[in-house]
Amino acid sequence: GTGKQKVFSQYLIDHIFKALNQKEQAILLYNRRGFSLSMQCTGCQEYIYCSKCHVTLTYHKHRKQLLCHHCNSVESIPTQCTHCNSKKLIYSGLGIQYIEEMLNKIFSDYKVLRIDSDIKSIKDTSQKLKTFENQKYNILIGTQMITKGHDFSNVTIVGIINADHGLYLPDFRSGENVFQMISQVIGRSGRRNKKATAIIQSNNHKDPYIQYAKPIKIEKYYQLEANNRKELHYPPFSRLIR
């Protein structure tokens, strides 16, 4: 009931330590797509949903309100749970800086590099990634921006911390986005002579978008996505305008 989620599985921690002991590096991807601070009840574990469209409401600190990012309705912050009437409500969600702090505690003898949207320019991001490539850091933690354009030959562990975040957004492309994110980050490692392991942490590991993100399953993913889009009359079988 503290509101702190367990971020890293022991399995992932053990694999990272093993790689670091062999002078190899690790990349951890924190999937922030669709991730935001929401309200959760520690009594029944349910989230506070929009009363109109049943999408999880997002907490906006500066407005001190809950907003629905689907229908734009605004709701006041409840004093008790709408499901079980418990007053044990927490703000659920972890920022990447908090995850960086946890990594520094667990892997205190190693150097952690964080890269996310707080870095102002592409040039700065590129320079930081270069320092990781040159092995000045042991662990790289980042958002989706670290999945593109760099090959790290000394990386033998790739971990995706919350792979299923984003699957349940009110967006017909949410599955495609998660699939791309996983398959791209897997492709950043184990080039040349070294073999890499990808560890995908998820509360819903059986979801086909996560299962098919392995290189050998791309055609299966395409068939699933194309059939769904055709049946629901979504692009590329139609055009949408907002």
matplotlib code that plots the C-alpha trace (Angstrom):
import matplotlib.pyplot as plt

x = [0.0, 2.9, 2.3, 5.8, 5.7, 8.5, 10.3, 12.9, 12.4, 15.2, 15.7, 16.6, 18.8, 20.8, 21.3, 22.5, 25.0, 26.3, 26.9, 28.5, 30.9, 32.0, 32.7, 29.7, 26.9, 23.2, 20.4, 17.1, 14.1, 11.5, 8.3, 6.8, 4.3, 0.9, 2.5, 1.3, 0.3, -3.1, -5.1, -5.2, -7.0, -4.8, -7.9, -9.2, -6.2, -8.7, -7.9, -10.1, -11.8, -13.6, -17.4, -18.1, -15.7, -14.0, -10.4, -8.0, -8.0, -4.8, -3.7, -2.7, -0.8, -0.9, -4.7, -5.3, -7.8, -8.2, -8.5, -9.7, -7.3, -9.9, -13.1, -11.5, -13.8, -12.5, -13.2, -12.4, -10.0, -12.2, -11.8, -12.7, -12.6, -15.4, -15.4, -15.1, -15.4, -12.0, -10.2, -6.7, -6.1, -2.6, -1.0, 0.3, 3.2, 7.0, 9.1, 12.3, 14.4, 13.1, 14.1, 17.6, 17.9, 16.9, 19.5, 22.2, 21.3, 21.2, 24.3, 26.2, 29.6, 28.7, 27.9, 24.3, 23.5, 19.9, 18.7, 15.1, 13.2, 14.7, 17.9, 17.3, 18.9, 19.5, 23.2, 23.4, 21.6, 24.0, 27.0, 25.7, 25.1, 28.6, 30.0, 28.0, 29.2, 32.8, 32.0, 32.3, 29.0, 27.8, 24.0, 21.9, 18.4, 16.2, 12.9, 12.0, 14.6, 17.4, 16.0, 16.9, 20.1, 22.8, 24.3, 26.0, 28.3, 29.2, 25.6, 24.6, 21.5, 18.5, 15.6, 12.2, 10.8, 7.1, 6.6, 2.7, 2.3, 0.6, -1.2, -4.5, -4.5, -7.6, -5.6, -5.9, -2.1, -1.3, -0.4, 1.7, 3.6, 4.4, 5.5, 7.8, 9.3, 10.1, 11.5, 13.6, 15.2, 16.0, 17.9, 20.2, 22.3, 24.5, 26.0, 29.1, 30.6, 28.6, 25.2, 22.6, 19.6, 16.4, 14.3, 10.8, 9.0, 5.3, 2.1, 0.6, 3.3, 0.8, -0.4, 0.3, 1.9, 4.5, 4.9, 5.2, 7.9, 10.6, 12.4, 11.0, 7.4, 7.1, 4.9, 2.5, 2.3, 1.5, -1.3, -2.9, -2.6, -3.9, -6.9, -7.8, -7.5, -9.5, -12.3, -12.6, -12.2, -9.1, -6.1, -4.6, -8.0, -9.6, -8.6, -9.2, -9.4, -9.5]
y = [0.0, 2.4, 3.2, 2.2, -0.5, -3.1, -1.9, -4.5, -8.3, -10.2, -12.1, -8.9, -7.7, -10.9, -10.8, -7.2, -8.0, -11.0, -8.8, -6.0, -8.5, -9.6, -5.9, -5.8, -3.2, -3.0, -0.9, -0.4, 1.0, 2.8, 2.8, 6.2, 6.1, 6.3, 6.5, 9.2, 9.8, 8.4, 7.8, 4.3, 2.8, 0.7, -0.9, -2.6, -1.8, -0.2, 3.0, 6.0, 6.0, 8.6, 8.2, 8.8, 6.5, 4.3, 5.5, 6.0, 9.6, 11.5, 13.6, 17.2, 18.7, 22.3, 22.2, 19.9, 18.0, 14.7, 14.9, 12.3, 12.4, 10.7, 12.8, 15.9, 15.8, 17.2, 15.7, 16.8, 14.7, 12.3, 11.9, 8.2, 5.3, 5.2, 1.4, 0.4, 3.8, 3.3, 6.6, 5.0, 6.7, 7.2, 8.8, 5.9, 6.3, 6.4, 9.0, 8.0, 10.0, 7.8, 4.7, 6.2, 6.6, 3.0, 1.8, 3.9, 2.2, -1.4, -1.0, 1.4, 0.3, 1.1, 4.2, 4.9, 7.2, 8.6, 9.8, 11.2, 14.2, 16.5, 16.7, 19.7, 18.9, 15.9, 16.9, 16.6, 13.2, 12.0, 13.1, 11.3, 8.1, 8.3, 8.3, 5.1, 3.6, 4.4, 2.5, 5.4, 4.2, 0.7, 1.0, 3.2, 4.0, 5.8, 6.4, 5.4, 7.9, 5.4, 2.7, 4.4, 4.8, 3.4, -0.1, -1.0, -4.0, -4.3, -4.4, -8.0, -7.2, -5.3, -4.9, -3.3, -2.4, -1.9, -3.3, -3.3, 0.4, 2.0, -1.1, 0.1, 3.7, 4.9, 4.8, 2.2, 2.3, 1.5, -2.2, -1.1, 1.4, -1.2, -3.7, -1.2, -0.1, -3.7, -4.8, -1.6, -1.9, -5.6, -4.5, -2.2, -4.9, -7.9, -6.9, -8.4, -11.1, -11.0, -12.6, -10.5, -11.3, -9.3, -9.4, -8.0, -7.2, -7.0, -7.6, -9.0, -11.1, -13.2, -10.2, -11.0, -7.6, -8.5, -12.1, -11.2, -8.5, -11.2, -11.0, -14.3, -13.3, -10.1, -11.7, -13.1, -9.6, -8.1, -10.5, -9.9, -6.1, -6.0, -8.3, -6.1, -2.9, -4.2, -5.5, -2.2, -0.1, 1.7, 2.9, 1.8, 0.5, 3.9, 7.5, 9.4, 13.1, 14.9]
z = [0.0, -0.3, -4.0, -5.1, -7.8, -8.2, -11.3, -11.9, -11.7, -10.0, -13.3, -15.0, -12.2, -12.2, -16.0, -15.8, -13.0, -15.1, -18.1, -16.1, -14.4, -17.9, -18.8, -21.1, -21.1, -20.6, -22.2, -20.3, -22.2, -20.1, -22.3, -21.5, -24.4, -22.8, -19.3, -17.1, -13.5, -12.7, -9.5, -8.0, -5.0, -2.8, -1.3, -4.5, -6.9, -9.4, -11.2, -11.4, -14.9, -17.0, -16.3, -20.0, -21.9, -19.3, -20.1, -17.2, -16.1, -16.1, -13.1, -14.1, -11.2, -12.2, -12.6, -9.6, -11.8, -13.5, -17.3, -19.9, -22.8, -25.0, -24.6, -22.9, -20.0, -16.7, -13.3, -9.8, -7.6, -5.7, -1.9, -2.1, -4.5, -7.1, -7.0, -3.3, -1.4, 0.2, 1.0, 0.3, -3.0, -4.4, -7.5, -9.5, -11.9, -11.9, -13.6, -15.4, -12.9, -10.0, -12.0, -12.6, -8.8, -8.2, -10.8, -9.0, -5.7, -7.1, -9.3, -7.1, -8.4, -12.0, -14.0, -15.3, -18.2, -18.5, -21.9, -22.3, -23.7, -21.1, -23.3, -25.4, -28.8, -31.1, -31.1, -27.2, -27.4, -30.0, -28.0, -24.9, -26.8, -28.1, -24.6, -23.9, -27.1, -26.0, -22.8, -20.4, -18.9, -18.0, -18.1, -20.4, -19.3, -21.8, -23.5, -27.1, -28.5, -27.7, -30.0, -33.2, -35.2, -32.9, -32.8, -29.5, -30.1, -26.4, -25.2, -24.3, -22.2, -23.4, -20.9, -21.5, -18.2, -18.9, -22.4, -22.2, -21.3, -24.2, -25.4, -23.9, -25.2, -27.1, -30.4, -33.2, -33.6, -29.9, -30.7, -33.6, -31.5, -28.8, -31.5, -33.1, -29.8, -28.7, -32.1, -32.5, -29.1, -29.6, -32.8, -30.9, -29.3, -29.9, -33.2, -34.6, -32.4, -29.2, -28.6, -26.7, -24.6, -24.6, -21.4, -21.9, -18.6, -18.9, -16.9, -20.1, -21.7, -23.7, -25.7, -29.4, -30.0, -27.5, -28.6, -32.3, -31.7, -32.1, -35.4, -36.7, -36.1, -38.1, -40.8, -38.1, -36.6, -40.0, -40.6, -37.2, -37.6, -41.2, -40.4, -37.4, -39.4, -42.3, -40.1, -38.1, -41.3, -40.0, -42.1, -44.5, -45.6, -44.9, -44.3, -41.0, -40.5, -37.2]

ax = plt.figure().add_subplot(projection="3d")
ax.plot(x, y, z, "-o")
ax.set_aspect("equal")
plt.show()
